Every structure is written in C-alpha cells, then in structure tokens.
Amino acid sequence: MTNDTVLWAVDRRGVATVTLNRPQVNNAYNGDLIDGLHAAMDGLGGTAGLRIVVLRGNGRHFQAGADLAWISGVATQSPAENERVSRRTAEAIRRLDTCPVPTLALIQGGCFGGGTGIAAACDVVVASQDAIFSISETRWGLMAGIILPQLCQAMGLRQVRRYALTGERFGADEARRLGLVHEVCPTGGLDAAGDKIIEAVLMNAPVATTATKLRSLAAARAFVDDGDLRDLIDEHARTRQQEEAREGLASFKEKRKPAWYPG
C-alpha cells in the first residue's frame, strides 16, 4: 500500500515493510512523509497476525533528517501551526517507539537528525558499512528535543551530550560502539542481515514478545508520558520560530557559515 511518500506492505508471514520514499531529497521528512508514517501505522494497527515491522529508506540514504526548505516554510506560519507540526512529528516517533511488535531499522547511507531518532525508536538496528550518522539539528539553529528521550535510551546521556552538542558525523562502527546500532553488515548486505533478525523474531511466541517489549520499556522508565511529550512539543515548535533557526536555515540555503560562527 502507498501514500507516495511512505510505502508499506505485509507478507504472508506477518512481516511488514515500511519504506520511506522521497529518494530525490534523501528521504528528508516533511509533512507528507510524517502523515505517511501515521497512515502506515494506522493501517498496520489493524493487521491481524502482524509479527515485525521493518523500516527502510529508498535510494542511497536511509533518512537525511528534516527537509529544511519545508522547515523554513513552517517557521513562517502561526505558533499554532508550528505546534501542530511538532505534535504530529512527536506522535509519530512515540508510536514507533511503543509499537507492540518488534521493529527493525535497516540503514544505509545518510541517517541524520530525525533519522537518528527513528533508529533510536526501533528495537533492532542494522547498518551497512557505508552508513553515516549525525544528530545535526543545532547546526541549523534547531533542536532535537522530540527524539532526545529515545537517543538517550539508545546511546546513553554521556554520548548524546557529545554528538547532539557538536553535530559531528560518525560512521557505522562508531554507531555500534555507542549503542545506536546493534549490528554492522557489509555494504549491500542489509537484506541478508535483516532476514536473520526477522527469522529470529518469527521463532518467538508473539504474545510473549509483545509483553516482553512493553515490560522492558516500563522497567526502564522509557515511556514518554503525555506531560513530557507536551513540553517537548512546545519547545520544539518555539525553537523553529526563533532568530537562530532563521539564520541557521538561511546559512544552509546560502551555503555559508552562520552568523554565530566567530570571525
């Protein structure tokens, strides 16, 4: 099934594949892609016998973060619209994080910004050797608040304090060392590596698997409650409309250093 920006299908085993489908912009997310993720999760929620959800990205890159041209347009709209966009984004991440069946992200190429949040929200992450990661929001005067709970769970606070504050890029092996990635496979080997994970999940009892996942999240205090989610959304929306965001996005468009860079 399709809504153009996100494709999804379920095979006879109950294995769902959800594919981000904006390869012309490296699968950068915009309102349509966020809506597509919600539509996919709505559809999968009514699927009998669902066992695992596999997240993929079409083209050379998994997911290159936000579509900055779209972000620039949203920032000029009303505070209420900015809050709506941030809420829609945050709810997509929370739904993925708490999906009752196991989730598997297969990552190639660029995985930046929101892409790292998608990875952190999945139960298992396999990256090919060519994958590159970055928590890049601060470079553009934005902030990664919506995905920070999942990133802190995946990588630990100490590592997030480095990579979310510097925006540095890091490769697949470093992502594995940090805990964001579970396994690194050769470039071109994602299908084979993913199949092994899928087969392992299918061997396990589905009800027990769901109970184990949800109890693990509860034991780790990893659920984002409604109050915390509201605070994340408010801050995320406000930051997008501040002067730093305007300057950061302008510097990207104009291919120059931002005004806050010394000298």
Secondary structure, DSSP 4 states (H G I P E B T S, - for coil): -B-SSEEEEE-TTSEEEEEE--GGGTT-B-HHHHHHHHHHHHHHHT-TT--EEEEEESSS-SB-SB-HHHHHHHHTS-HHHHHHHHHHHHHHHHHHHT-SS-EEEEE-SEEETHHHHHHHHSSEEEEETT-EEE--GGGGT---GGGHHHHHHHH-HHHHHHHHHH---EEHHHHHHHTS-SEEE-TT-HHHHHHHHHHHHHTS-HHHHHHHHHHHHHHTT----HHHHHHHHHHHHHHHTSHHHHHHHHHHHTTS--TTS--
